Amino acid sequence: MRFREAKDWHFDLDHYLNPYLPRNRISRLPKPLSRFSGYRDGPRPEVGNVLVASWAFVGAFVGIITIEALFMIPAIHNHGVPLLIASSGAAAILEFNAIESPFAQPRNSLVGHFISAVIGVGVTKLFYLNSDPGDLRWLAGAVACGLASASMALTETIHPPAGATALLAAVDPQVQQLGWYLLPLVLLSSAITLIISLLLNNIHRQYPMYWWTPADLSKKTMGNDIEEKSTSSSTTPLGSKLLQHVEDTGQPMIRITRERIVVPDHIYLASEERKVLEILHQRLEDGLPRQPGPAVQP
């Protein structure tokens, strides 16, 4: 039996999960709530980097000082909780600066961080079964970080600060002593950062770009949501209902239309590259009024 090409070894969690998820209804909320949940009914204005830097400073300052204040509450601090888990600083930089990055979206910041914390604590507990776990702390850290990285990649929840959380759970003595108590702390700090991000980033910018996926969840089937292509082309779903491969016609261009994203057959896109294209498609969908009349084939 011949081995398949590397690009065929692809697991897409969304392909199995998204058909069972409800469509995003944020647009139906009252306008202030929908705005501070990331919805826009038109193109968002561009802002300069001075304003971005200013809000990034305010966001990181407010986020970190809020988490520190909560961790100093006796009910929490008496469990041996440090003043701050270092990975929260990296999360603050990401979620107040690179707010358009897939890594900074709520799915990644919450789910990716929690998965990594579970792996970090779990691996540490396993290594503590050894009679002298201190000598293997270096190995536990490497295993925890590697497993967290792979798990986030497979679940499409990559969040770089989460790798630091998994590592700290294994190698930092103070964080290590928290054990499973680290999990609610990670959820709490991630939720606080997310709430402050929603409040501050939506004053002049837009956050999040999506909550779970940039794909349109109102289209539940792979075959009926997009018009059929001509007989000279072939359709290959790559984890997105909008993304299609077509035969190379001599013009190796990626095209984004109102109905679909068309990619030449010889180009393989990684998960994060697909997400970027889907974000651009969603902006096109949200920013332009739909014109009556027949759809134009690309």
C-alpha positions as CSV (number, residue, x, y, z in Angstrom):
1,M,0.0,0.0,0.0
2,R,1.4,3.4,-1.0
3,F,1.7,6.1,1.5
4,R,-0.5,9.1,0.8
5,E,0.9,12.5,0.2
6,A,1.6,14.6,3.3
7,K,-1.1,17.1,2.4
8,D,-3.7,14.3,2.6
9,W,-3.0,13.7,6.2
10,H,-5.3,16.3,7.5
11,F,-7.7,16.3,10.4
12,D,-10.3,19.0,10.5
13,L,-12.3,19.2,13.7
14,D,-14.6,21.9,12.4
15,H,-15.7,19.6,9.6
16,Y,-17.3,17.3,12.2
17,L,-18.3,19.9,14.8
18,N,-19.5,22.9,12.9
19,P,-22.7,21.3,11.4
20,Y,-24.0,21.0,15.0
21,L,-23.3,24.5,16.1
22,P,-25.8,27.3,15.9
23,R,-25.3,30.3,13.7
24,N,-23.8,33.5,15.2
25,R,-26.7,35.7,16.3
26,I,-24.7,38.6,17.7
27,S,-26.1,40.9,15.0
28,R,-29.6,40.6,16.6
29,L,-28.5,42.0,20.0
30,P,-29.1,45.6,20.8
31,K,-26.6,47.8,19.0
32,P,-24.3,48.6,22.0
33,L,-24.1,44.9,22.9
34,S,-23.6,43.8,19.3
35,R,-20.9,46.4,18.8
36,F,-18.9,45.4,21.9
37,S,-19.3,41.8,20.8
38,G,-17.4,42.5,17.5
39,Y,-20.3,42.9,15.1
40,R,-20.2,45.6,12.4
41,D,-22.9,46.4,9.8
42,G,-20.4,48.1,7.5
43,P,-16.7,48.5,6.8
44,R,-14.7,49.5,9.9
45,P,-12.5,52.6,9.7
46,E,-8.8,52.3,9.7
47,V,-6.8,53.8,12.6
48,G,-3.2,54.8,12.9
49,N,-0.6,52.9,14.9
50,V,-0.4,55.7,17.6
51,L,-4.0,55.0,18.5
52,V,-3.4,51.3,18.4
53,A,-0.4,51.6,20.7
54,S,-2.3,53.8,23.1
55,W,-5.2,51.3,23.5
56,A,-2.7,48.5,23.7
57,F,-1.1,50.2,26.7
58,V,-4.4,50.9,28.4
59,G,-5.6,47.3,27.7
60,A,-2.5,45.6,28.9
61,F,-2.3,47.8,32.0
62,V,-6.0,47.3,33.0
63,G,-6.0,43.6,32.1
64,I,-2.9,42.8,34.2
65,I,-3.7,44.9,37.2
66,T,-7.2,43.4,37.3
67,I,-5.9,39.9,37.3
68,E,-3.3,40.8,39.9
69,A,-6.0,42.3,42.1
70,L,-8.2,39.2,41.9
71,F,-5.3,36.9,42.6
72,M,-4.5,38.9,45.8
73,I,-8.0,38.2,47.2
74,P,-7.4,36.1,50.3
75,A,-9.8,33.3,49.1
76,I,-7.5,32.9,46.1
77,H,-4.1,34.0,47.4
78,N,-4.3,31.6,50.4
79,H,-4.0,28.7,48.0
80,G,-0.5,29.7,47.2
81,V,-1.4,31.5,44.0
82,P,1.4,33.7,42.6
83,L,0.8,37.4,42.0
84,L,0.4,36.6,38.3
85,I,0.9,33.7,35.9
86,A,3.5,34.9,33.5
87,S,1.7,33.7,30.4
88,S,-1.1,36.3,31.1
89,G,1.4,39.0,30.0
90,A,1.9,37.4,26.7
91,A,-1.8,36.9,26.2
92,A,-2.4,40.6,27.0
93,I,0.2,41.7,24.3
94,L,-1.5,39.4,21.8
95,E,-5.1,40.4,22.5
96,F,-4.5,44.1,22.6
97,N,-2.1,44.4,19.7
98,A,-2.6,41.6,17.2
99,I,-6.4,41.5,17.5
100,E,-6.9,40.4,13.9
101,S,-4.7,37.4,14.3
102,P,-6.5,34.0,14.5
103,F,-4.4,33.3,17.5
104,A,-6.1,36.2,19.4
105,Q,-9.7,35.2,18.8
106,P,-11.9,34.0,21.7
107,R,-11.9,30.3,20.7
108,N,-8.1,30.3,20.8
109,S,-7.6,32.4,23.9
110,L,-10.1,30.4,26.0
111,V,-10.1,26.9,24.6
112,G,-6.4,26.7,23.6
113,H,-5.3,28.1,26.9
114,F,-7.5,25.7,28.9
115,I,-6.4,22.6,26.8
116,S,-2.7,23.6,27.4
117,A,-3.3,24.0,31.2
118,V,-4.9,20.6,31.4
119,I,-2.0,19.0,29.5
120,G,0.6,20.8,31.6
121,V,-0.9,19.8,34.9
122,G,-1.7,16.2,33.7
123,V,1.9,15.6,32.4
124,T,3.3,17.0,35.7
125,K,1.1,14.7,37.8
126,L,2.3,11.7,35.7
127,F,6.0,12.6,36.2
128,Y,5.3,13.1,39.9
129,L,4.6,9.3,40.1
130,N,8.4,9.0,39.8
131,S,10.1,8.7,43.2
132,D,12.3,11.7,42.3
133,P,10.4,13.9,39.9
134,G,12.7,16.9,40.4
135,D,15.4,15.3,38.2
136,L,12.9,14.9,35.4
137,R,11.3,18.4,35.5
138,W,13.2,19.4,32.4
139,L,11.7,16.4,30.5
140,A,8.2,17.1,31.9
141,G,8.3,20.7,30.6
142,A,9.4,19.6,27.1
143,V,6.7,16.9,26.9
144,A,4.0,19.3,28.2
145,C,4.8,22.0,25.8
146,G,5.1,19.6,22.8
147,L,1.7,17.9,23.6
148,A,0.1,21.3,24.1
149,S,1.4,22.5,20.8
150,A,0.1,19.4,18.9
151,S,-3.3,19.5,20.7
152,M,-3.9,23.2,19.8
153,A,-2.9,22.5,16.2
154,L,-5.4,19.6,15.9
155,T,-8.2,21.5,17.5
156,E,-7.4,24.8,15.6
157,T,-7.0,26.7,18.9
158,I,-3.4,27.8,18.6
159,H,-2.7,30.4,21.3
160,P,1.1,31.0,21.8
161,P,0.8,32.1,25.5
162,A,-0.8,28.8,26.2
163,G,2.4,27.0,25.5
164,A,4.0,29.0,28.3
165,T,1.2,28.0,30.6
166,A,1.8,24.3,29.9
167,L,5.6,24.8,30.4
168,L,5.2,26.7,33.7
169,A,2.9,24.0,35.1
170,A,5.7,21.5,34.7
171,V,8.9,23.5,35.6
172,D,7.9,26.4,37.8
173,P,7.7,25.2,41.4
174,Q,5.1,27.8,42.5
175,V,2.8,27.1,39.6
176,Q,3.5,23.4,39.9
177,Q,2.2,23.4,43.5
178,L,-1.2,24.7,42.4
179,G,-2.0,21.4,40.7
180,W,-5.5,21.2,39.2
181,Y,-6.3,24.5,40.9
182,L,-4.4,26.1,38.0
183,L,-7.3,25.3,35.6
184,P,-9.9,27.7,37.1
185,L,-7.2,30.4,37.4
186,V,-6.4,30.1,33.7
187,L,-10.1,30.3,32.8
188,L,-10.5,33.3,35.1
189,S,-7.5,35.2,33.8
190,S,-8.4,34.4,30.1
191,A,-12.0,35.5,30.7
192,I,-10.9,38.8,32.3
193,T,-8.5,39.5,29.4
194,L,-11.3,38.7,26.9
195,I,-13.9,41.0,28.6
196,I,-11.5,43.9,28.8
197,S,-10.5,43.2,25.1
198,L,-14.2,43.4,24.1
199,L,-14.6,46.7,26.0
200,L,-11.5,48.5,24.8
201,N,-10.7,47.1,21.4
202,N,-14.2,47.9,20.1
203,I,-14.0,51.6,20.9
204,H,-12.0,52.4,17.7
205,R,-11.3,49.0,16.3
206,Q,-13.1,45.6,16.0
207,Y,-12.7,42.6,18.1
208,P,-13.2,39.7,17.8
209,M,-13.1,39.0,14.0
210,Y,-15.1,35.9,14.8
211,W,-16.0,33.9,18.0
212,W,-15.7,30.3,16.8
213,T,-15.0,30.2,13.1
214,P,-15.1,32.7,10.2
215,A,-17.1,30.2,8.2
216,D,-20.8,30.8,7.8
217,L,-22.5,28.3,10.1
218,S,-25.9,28.8,8.5
219,K,-24.7,26.6,5.6
220,K,-24.8,23.1,7.1
221,T,-24.0,20.9,4.1
222,M,-20.7,20.7,2.1
223,G,-22.4,20.2,-1.3
224,N,-25.4,22.6,-1.3
225,D,-24.0,25.8,0.1
226,I,-22.1,26.9,-3.0
227,E,-23.2,26.9,-6.6
228,E,-21.9,24.1,-8.8
229,K,-18.8,24.8,-10.8
230,S,-18.3,24.1,-14.5
231,T,-17.5,20.6,-15.6
232,S,-13.9,21.5,-16.2
233,S,-13.2,22.1,-12.5
234,S,-13.2,20.0,-9.4
235,T,-14.2,20.8,-5.8
236,T,-12.2,19.7,-2.8
237,P,-13.3,20.9,0.6
238,L,-10.4,21.7,2.8
239,G,-12.2,22.3,6.1
240,S,-14.1,25.3,4.9
241,K,-17.5,25.3,3.2
242,L,-16.3,28.3,1.1
243,L,-12.9,27.1,0.1
244,Q,-12.5,25.3,-3.2
245,H,-9.7,23.9,-5.3
246,V,-9.9,24.3,-9.0
247,E,-7.7,23.0,-11.9
248,D,-4.8,25.2,-12.7
249,T,-5.8,27.3,-15.7
250,G,-2.3,28.9,-16.1
251,Q,-3.2,31.9,-13.8
252,P,-2.1,30.8,-10.3
253,M,-4.3,33.3,-8.4
254,I,-6.4,33.0,-5.3
255,R,-9.7,34.7,-5.9
256,I,-12.2,35.8,-3.3
257,T,-15.8,36.4,-4.4
258,R,-19.1,36.9,-2.6
259,E,-19.9,33.2,-2.9
260,R,-16.6,31.4,-2.5
261,I,-12.8,31.4,-2.2
262,V,-11.1,29.8,-5.2
263,V,-7.6,28.3,-4.9
264,P,-5.5,26.7,-7.7
265,D,-5.3,23.0,-7.2
266,H,-1.6,22.9,-6.7
267,I,-1.6,25.3,-3.7
268,Y,-2.0,23.7,-0.3
269,L,-3.1,26.0,2.5
270,A,-2.4,25.4,6.2
271,S,-5.2,25.9,8.7
272,E,-4.2,29.4,9.7
273,E,-3.9,30.5,6.1
274,R,-7.4,29.3,5.4
275,K,-8.7,31.3,8.4
276,V,-7.1,34.5,7.0
277,L,-8.8,34.0,3.7
278,E,-12.1,33.3,5.4
279,I,-11.8,36.5,7.5
280,L,-11.2,38.5,4.2
281,H,-14.3,36.8,2.7
282,Q,-16.4,37.7,5.8
283,R,-15.3,41.3,5.5
284,L,-16.4,41.3,1.9
285,E,-19.7,39.7,2.9
286,D,-20.3,42.2,5.7
287,G,-19.0,45.3,4.0
288,L,-20.8,45.3,0.6
289,P,-24.6,45.3,0.1
290,R,-25.8,42.3,-1.9
291,Q,-27.0,43.3,-5.3
292,P,-30.1,41.7,-6.9
293,G,-29.7,39.5,-9.9
294,P,-28.0,36.3,-10.8
295,A,-24.8,35.3,-9.2
296,V,-21.6,35.9,-11.2
297,Q,-19.5,32.9,-11.7
298,P,-15.8,33.5,-11.0
